[in-house]
Amino acid sequence: MYSVVRQTPVATLLTLIAVTAAAFTRFSLGLFDDECIGGTAAPLAVFVDAWQASHRELGTVFSAILTVFTGMIVGRMGAKFGIYSTHCIFSVALYGFAACGIFISENSLSAAIAAMFAAAAMRHLCGGYLRGQNLTAMLYAGLYTGIVPMFCAAGVIYVITTSIAVFMFALSVREIITLFAGIAFIPLTVCYVTWMLGGDFLAPLHGLLDALIVPSGYTVWGSDSFAALVMVGLLSFVLFCSVALFFGNRYAVATKSRRILIYIIITCILSVCMLLLPSATVATFTLIAVPASLIMPVMFLKIDDAAALLLYLIIVAAFVLHLFVI
């Protein structure tokens, strides 16, 4: 029986490219109503969104390229961190369905940039923890974590989960100082540049707060796209089952890998909670896709190959349905 979860790297990468190309082609031809709902932009997203508005086609191409690149980062994490009972890079393909299989934000470029830095931050944080006493990795993790909310306000959740990871990973004092120095550096730099240009020093932070609390008008359950709700239901089912299966047999992986996957699960849960905020937009799905795609392979690895193939085909069918049906 063909094992869909043990695809070759080339096959998973081609799947990601195909899914991303199909989704962004549909996006370039027309947007769903939910995708047109935009909230208050994050401090740096203001400039990216303005550029994309005047260069729509080029912005769409860059968004697709960044989505593929982020999927490769996610796949590398799944392979290197030992969070599965066997070697698996299936998260590469699943990232494509999670990141652009539901909705693509009208401001897709800023969302794609935020997701890329979120994945990079997670990679360096978890990688540094695995290697131990790696201050360089912690610095990069902090810098990338600080960048995320500058492009997508929902990325504030990564600052919170990084704080939780400090206790979960029992980081040393030097690692903690390096990590939070990196996180603080980016917002302070943006504030300083704003002040140098004649603005209020705290204006970027006020803008970030507005992006978090000003209602956007979007709600997940208020979506008028049946196919999108089907995708949300399918991926949520796989996520829930994956988490349950992991905790049912959590000692199948090494201690550090187990803690990393628990951290990823916490990040995913809190990221989903960001959809409950009045300021939520469909861009939040792009951030959720990073931890979600790392969790979902657990279910595919635990069930029978035939059942895994059937489930995968159902997800593909739902994705195709979403391309052609509102």
HUVEN-V757401 format. One line per field, one symbol per residue. phi: phi as a letter, one per 20 degrees, with the letter a starting at -180 (. if undefined). psi: psi as a letter, one per 20 degrees, with the letter a starting at -180 (. if undefined). burial: 1 if it has 9 or more other C-alpha atoms within 8 Angstrom, else 0. A space follows every 10 residues. Layout:
BEGIN
phi->???
psi->???
burial->???
END
This chain:
BEGIN
phi->.fefedffgf fffffgffff ffffffffer dfgffeedef ffgefgffff fffecfffff ffffffffff ffffffffee emedfbfbcf fffffffffc edccfgefff ffffffffff ffffffffff fnldffffff fffffffgff dbgffgffff fffffgefel ffffffffff ffffffgfff ffffffeoef gegfffffff fedffenecf fefedfffff ffffffffff ffffffffbf efdfgfffff ffffffffff fffffefgef cfffffffff fffeegfgff feefgfffff ffffffffff gffdcf
psi->ppohilqqhg ghghgggggg ggghgghhhq qqhhiiopap qrghhghghg ghhimgghhg ghggghgggh hhgghhghhh ikirirppki hgghhghhhj ifqpqhmhgh ghgghghggh ghghghghgg hplnhghhgg ggghhhhgih hohiihhhhg hhhhhghhil qrgghggggh ggghgghhgg gghghhjjrp hjghhhhggh hhhpqhipqg ijqjoghghg gggghhgggg hggghghhli jirrgghghg hgghgggggh hhhhiiqhjq rihhhhhhhg hghhhhiggh hhrqhghggg gghgggghgh hhhip.
burial->0011101000 0110111011 1111011100 1101111111 1111110110 1100000011 0111011111 1111111110 1111000111 1111111111 1111111111 1111111111 1111111111 0001101111 1111111111 1111111110 1000110000 1000110111 1111111001 1101100000 1011101101 1111110110 0010001111 1101100110 1110110000 0011001111 1011111101 1101101111 1111111111 1111111111 1000110110 0100100110 111001
END
